[in-house]
Amino acid sequence: MVLEPRQLQGLEVLAAPPDELYEYLLHKAETNATLVVRPPQRVARQATADHAEWLANLEDRSSTVRADARAQLALRQLPELDARWVSCLLDALDERGFLSCSDEELLQLAHSSGLERDYAQLGRAIAVVQSLEPRGLGARDAREALLLQLDPTRGSYELLARLIEDFLDDLGAHKHARVAKELGIDLSMLNELLEDLGQLELTPAALDASVAAPVTPELEVEPKLDGGFELRLCDGALPSVEVEPGLARLAELRRDDAQVRKFLGAQLKETRDLAAALESRRRTLLAVAREVFVRQHAFLRHGLNHLAPLSMGEVAETLGVALSTVSRAVAGKYVQTPYGILPLRRFFQVAAGGDTTRARESLGEALAALIKAEDPRQPLSDDELVARLAARGFQAARRTIARWREELGIPTSYRRRSAS
């Protein structure tokens, strides 16, 4: 399907976070004399005391990826020890935003900061860093950075993960036929996967001196006493546009002048299309968020540990829109909740194992808790972890547990025993 310029513009407006949207509109105004852009009227309202303190300290320093990560960390309200570990790892990020040091080097850095050498604590801290935005922050290498950017709710997730994990060298050598055969797919399907792969960044969290805006929620949600919730758009969080009144009057007064029509007609149309796109963006974002919190009502009452499994596909089907519309609507958008300001994307969770009532994060928490409580002289093998998780109601294969352990930055049982 070939999209018209107006439709492409609407997609760009929908996908852009507030700060990027403002820059986008200013760029449009440079070549459109009829377009007047009004800046956002507010910055994020303080959701917690930690967030207020961070905003107060923001005035005299430029905000980088690392500073933004610390802002997100403040909103998590982690135990002091966990927060110190994560802060230590943020200091260890290289210029690409990677944790390229070995575990031993990271433990040494932690020790020099007054923390005890603890592999389990290191693994938990790495998991927290890698859960922050932008996705890819804290990756150990470029391959892991790509994996962290994948959306686990997409149907192509497993194939894309295999491409990244096992076939990057073959793809670099243009052995596409061999890769397709190994994956059991045809070349057209492989080409579609490669297009998706091409949207990922090798260094999505590269550190530089560019100034990033503070996290600005576009939505506010809070529970009501009757069991429902109130969801609203944050007034003034977004820029607005309007037609320059003088030129609008000129176009009206000289509507029979062909030169005026030619000069102003296209520009007036673009301005009005932008205004319509902004309104459509608001409606779409509100509709998507409302459906999210209808499904995530337990979170509103009890917090992040009660997130329910939810895919973007489910929301798209309910709203009767394309999956890509939901993906664009949540990209880079934040919501102010009773538990701090959180990325809207955070509320999309994959079911843990075969359990349809428990979110993917719950499996990771249960796994981390088991390893934290194990005897360091006899650490649990992956097979033993599978058995113990099954006793707690999590049905997951050994390969799933191994992958989760790797994502959490937790070493194998052999390495955990060696470090004790």
C-alpha positions in Angstrom: 0.0 0.0 0.0 1.3 3.4 -1.0 0.6 6.1 1.6 -0.2 9.7 0.8 2.0 12.4 2.2 -0.8 13.4 4.7 -1.0 9.8 5.9 2.8 9.5 6.3 2.7 12.8 8.2 0.1 11.4 10.5 2.2 8.4 11.3 5.2 10.5 12.1 3.1 12.7 14.4 1.7 9.6 16.2 5.1 8.0 16.7 7.0 11.1 18.0 7.5 11.6 21.7 6.7 15.2 22.9 10.2 16.6 22.6 10.7 15.2 19.1 7.3 16.3 18.1 8.1 19.9 19.0 11.3 19.8 16.9 9.4 18.2 14.0 6.8 20.9 14.0 9.4 23.7 14.2 11.2 22.1 11.2 7.9 22.2 9.3 7.4 25.9 10.3 10.7 26.8 8.7 9.2 26.2 5.2 5.6 27.0 6.0 4.7 30.7 6.5 1.2 29.9 7.6 2.2 27.5 10.4 2.5 28.9 14.0 3.9 26.4 16.5 3.1 26.9 20.2 5.5 25.2 22.7 4.4 22.8 25.4 3.1 24.7 28.4 4.2 22.5 31.2 6.9 20.0 32.3 6.1 16.8 34.1 4.2 17.2 37.3 6.1 15.7 40.2 4.8 12.2 40.7 6.9 11.4 43.7 9.3 13.1 46.1 12.2 11.5 44.3 11.1 12.9 41.0 10.6 16.4 42.5 14.1 16.3 43.9 15.5 15.2 40.5 13.8 18.0 38.7 15.1 20.5 41.2 18.7 19.4 40.5 18.2 19.4 36.8 18.6 23.1 36.1 22.4 23.4 36.1 23.4 20.4 34.0 22.7 19.0 30.6 20.6 15.8 30.5 22.3 12.9 28.8 21.2 9.3 28.3 22.9 8.5 31.6 21.1 11.4 33.4 17.8 10.3 32.0 18.4 6.8 33.2 19.1 8.1 36.7 15.8 10.0 36.5 14.0 6.7 35.7 15.8 5.0 38.5 14.6 7.6 41.0 11.0 6.7 40.0 11.5 3.0 40.7 12.0 3.6 44.4 14.4 0.7 44.7 15.9 -0.4 48.0 18.9 1.7 48.8 21.4 -1.1 48.2 19.9 -2.0 44.8 19.9 1.7 43.8 23.6 2.0 44.7 24.4 -1.0 42.6 22.5 0.3 39.6 24.1 3.8 40.0 27.5 2.2 40.0 26.7 0.3 36.8 25.4 3.5 35.1 28.8 5.1 35.9 30.5 2.1 34.2 28.6 2.5 30.9 31.0 3.1 27.9 30.4 5.7 25.2 28.0 3.3 23.4 25.8 2.9 26.5 27.2 -0.7 26.9 28.4 -2.5 30.0 31.4 -3.8 28.1 33.5 -4.6 31.3 33.6 -8.2 32.4 31.6 -9.3 35.5 34.9 -9.4 37.4 35.7 -5.8 36.5 32.2 -4.7 37.4 32.5 -6.4 40.7 35.8 -4.6 41.3 34.2 -1.3 40.4 31.4 -2.0 42.8 33.9 -2.9 45.6 35.8 0.3 45.0 32.5 2.1 45.6 32.0 0.5 49.0 29.8 -2.4 47.8 30.4 -6.1 48.6 31.3 -8.4 45.8 28.0 -10.2 45.0 27.3 -11.9 41.7 23.5 -12.2 42.5 23.3 -8.5 43.3 25.3 -7.7 40.1 22.9 -9.7 38.0 19.8 -7.9 39.5 21.4 -4.5 38.9 22.2 -5.4 35.3 18.6 -6.5 34.8 17.4 -3.1 36.1 19.8 -1.1 33.9 18.6 -3.1 30.8 15.0 -2.4 31.7 15.5 1.3 31.4 14.9 3.4 28.3 16.3 3.6 25.7 16.1 -0.1 25.1 19.6 -1.4 24.6 21.1 0.5 27.5 23.4 -1.7 29.6 23.8 -4.3 26.8 27.1 -6.3 27.1 27.7 -6.0 23.3 26.0 -5.0 20.1 24.2 -8.4 19.7 22.6 -8.1 23.1 21.7 -4.4 22.3 19.7 -5.7 19.3 18.0 -8.4 21.4 17.0 -5.9 24.0 15.2 -3.8 21.4 13.0 -6.6 20.2 9.3 -6.6 21.2 8.6 -10.0 22.8 4.9 -9.6 22.0 5.4 -9.7 18.3 4.8 -12.9 16.4 8.2 -12.6 14.7 10.1 -12.3 18.0 11.5 -15.8 18.1 12.7 -15.7 14.5 14.3 -12.3 15.0 16.0 -13.4 18.2 17.4 -16.5 16.3 18.7 -14.3 13.5 20.5 -12.1 16.0 21.8 -14.9 18.2 22.9 -17.4 15.5 23.0 -15.9 12.0 24.5 -12.4 12.0 27.7 -13.7 10.5 25.9 -15.6 7.8 23.8 -12.6 7.0 27.0 -10.5 6.8 28.3 -13.0 4.2 25.1 -12.8 2.2 24.2 -16.4 2.8 20.5 -15.7 2.8 19.5 -19.0 1.3 21.3 -21.0 4.0 19.8 -18.8 6.7 16.3 -19.2 5.4 16.7 -23.0 5.2 18.0 -23.2 8.7 15.1 -21.2 10.0 12.6 -23.2 7.9 11.2 -20.1 6.1 11.2 -18.9 2.5 13.3 -16.0 1.2 10.4 -13.6 1.1 9.8 -14.1 4.8 13.5 -13.7 5.5 13.5 -10.4 3.7 10.6 -9.2 5.9 12.6 -10.1 9.0 15.6 -8.3 7.6 13.5 -5.2 7.1 12.5 -5.4 10.8 16.1 -6.0 11.8 17.1 -2.9 9.8 14.9 -0.8 12.1 17.1 -1.6 15.1 20.1 0.4 16.2 23.5 -1.1 17.0 24.1 1.5 19.7 20.6 2.8 20.6 21.9 4.2 23.9 25.1 5.9 22.8 26.2 8.5 25.3 26.9 12.0 24.1 26.5 15.6 25.2 23.2 16.3 23.4 20.5 17.7 25.7 17.5 15.5 26.2 14.2 16.8 27.7 13.1 15.6 31.1 10.6 12.7 31.0 7.2 14.2 30.3 4.1 12.2 30.8 1.3 12.8 28.2 -1.2 10.9 30.3 -2.3 10.7 33.9 -4.2 7.7 35.4 -5.5 7.1 38.9 -7.8 4.5 40.4 -11.3 5.5 41.6 -13.1 4.2 44.7 -15.7 2.4 42.7 -13.0 0.1 41.2 -12.7 2.0 37.9 -10.1 4.6 37.0 -9.7 8.1 35.6 -7.5 8.6 32.6 -6.8 12.0 31.1 -4.4 13.7 28.8 -1.9 16.1 30.5 -2.9 19.6 29.5 -0.1 21.5 27.9 2.3 18.5 27.6 2.3 18.8 23.8 3.0 21.6 21.4 0.1 23.0 19.4 -0.3 24.5 15.9 -2.5 27.1 14.4 -2.8 29.1 11.2 -1.0 32.4 11.0 -4.1 34.8 11.1 -2.7 37.4 8.8 -2.0 35.0 6.0 -5.3 33.3 6.5 -7.1 36.6 6.0 -4.9 37.4 3.0 -5.9 34.1 1.4 -9.6 34.8 2.0 -9.4 38.4 0.7 -7.6 37.3 -2.5 -9.1 33.9 -3.1 -9.6 34.7 -6.8 -5.9 35.5 -7.2 -4.3 32.4 -8.8 -0.8 33.3 -7.6 -2.0 33.7 -4.0 -3.9 30.4 -4.2 -0.8 28.7 -5.5 1.5 30.3 -2.9 -0.7 29.8 0.2 -3.0 26.9 -0.8 -0.5 24.1 -0.2 0.9 25.6 3.0 -2.6 26.2 4.5 -3.5 22.6 3.7 -0.3 21.3 5.4 -1.0 23.4 8.5 -4.6 22.1 8.8 -3.5 18.6 8.1 -0.9 18.9 11.0 -3.6 20.2 13.3 -5.8 17.2 12.4 -2.9 14.8 12.9 -2.3 16.2 16.4 -5.9 15.7 17.3 -5.9 12.2 15.9 -2.7 11.5 17.9 -4.5 12.6 21.1 -7.5 10.4 20.3 -5.4 7.4 19.4 -3.2 7.7 22.5 -6.1 8.0 24.8 -7.9 5.1 23.2 -4.9 2.8 23.5 -4.1 3.8 27.1 -7.7 3.4 28.1 -7.7 -0.2 26.8 -4.3 -0.9 28.5 -5.6 0.1 31.9 -8.9 -1.7 31.5 -6.6 -4.8 31.2 -4.1 -3.6 33.9 -6.6 -2.7 36.6 -4.7 -4.9 39.2 -1.6 -2.7 38.6 -3.6 0.4 39.6 -4.5 -1.2 42.9 -1.4 -3.1 43.8 1.6 -2.0 41.7 4.1 -3.4 39.1 4.1 -6.9 40.6 0.5 -7.3 39.5 0.9 -6.5 35.8 -1.2 -8.9 33.6 -0.1 -10.5 30.4 -1.0 -8.1 27.5 0.1 -7.9 23.9 -0.1 -5.0 21.5 -2.0 -7.4 19.1 -4.8 -7.8 21.7 -5.2 -4.0 22.0 -5.0 -3.5 18.3 -7.7 -6.2 17.7 -10.0 -4.7 20.3 -9.7 -1.2 18.9 -9.9 -2.3 15.3 -6.6 -0.7 14.3 -3.3 -2.1 12.9 -0.7 -3.5 15.3 1.7 -0.8 13.9 -0.7 1.9 15.1 -0.6 0.6 18.7 3.2 0.3 18.5 3.6 3.9 17.3 1.1 5.2 19.8 3.1 3.8 22.8 6.6 4.5 21.5 8.4 7.0 23.7 5.1 7.9 25.6 5.0 8.1 29.4 2.1 8.0 31.8 1.9 9.4 35.3 0.6 6.6 37.7 0.2 6.2 41.4 3.6 4.5 41.3 5.5 7.1 39.4 6.0 8.0 35.8 6.3 4.9 33.6 6.7 4.2 29.9 3.4 3.2 28.4 5.2 0.3 26.7 5.9 -1.1 30.2 2.4 -2.3 30.5 2.7 -4.8 27.6 3.8 -8.1 29.2 4.3 -11.6 27.9 2.8 -14.5 29.9 5.2 -16.4 32.1 5.6 -19.9 30.8 2.1 -21.4 30.2 0.5 -19.3 32.9 -2.0 -16.9 31.3 -2.6 -14.9 34.5 1.0 -14.0 35.4 3.2 -11.5 33.6 6.7 -12.2 32.2 8.3 -10.0 34.8 6.8 -12.2 37.6 8.8 -15.2 36.2 12.0 -13.1 36.3 11.3 -12.0 39.9 10.7 -15.6 41.0 13.8 -16.8 39.3 15.9 -14.0 40.9 14.4 -14.8 44.3 15.3 -18.5 44.1 18.9 -17.7 43.1 19.2 -15.1 45.8 18.1 -17.6 48.4 20.2 -20.5 47.2 23.2 -22.0 49.1 26.2 -20.4 47.4 28.2 -23.6 48.0 25.6 -25.6 46.1 23.9 -23.2 43.6 20.9 -24.4 41.8 21.3 -25.8 38.2 18.9 -24.7 35.5 17.1 -28.0 35.7 16.6 -27.6 39.5 15.4 -24.0 38.8 12.8 -25.4 36.4 11.6 -27.9 39.0 11.3 -25.3 41.8 9.6 -22.7 39.5 7.1 -25.4 38.5 6.3 -26.0 42.2 5.4 -22.3 42.3 3.1 -22.5 39.3 5.5 -21.4 36.6 5.7 -23.8 33.6 8.9 -23.0 31.7 11.4 -25.0 29.7 15.1 -25.2 30.7 16.0 -23.1 27.6 13.6 -20.4 28.8 15.2 -20.4 32.2 18.7 -20.2 30.8 17.6 -17.2 28.6 16.0 -15.5 31.5 19.1 -16.0 33.7 21.2 -14.5 30.9 18.9 -11.5 30.6 19.1 -10.9 34.3 22.9 -11.1 34.1 23.1 -14.1 36.4 26.0 -16.5 35.8 25.7 -20.3 35.4 25.6 -22.4 38.6 29.3 -23.3 38.0 30.3 -19.6 37.9 28.1 -18.8 40.9 29.8 -21.6 42.8 33.3 -20.5 41.7 32.6 -16.9 42.9 31.4 -18.0 46.4 
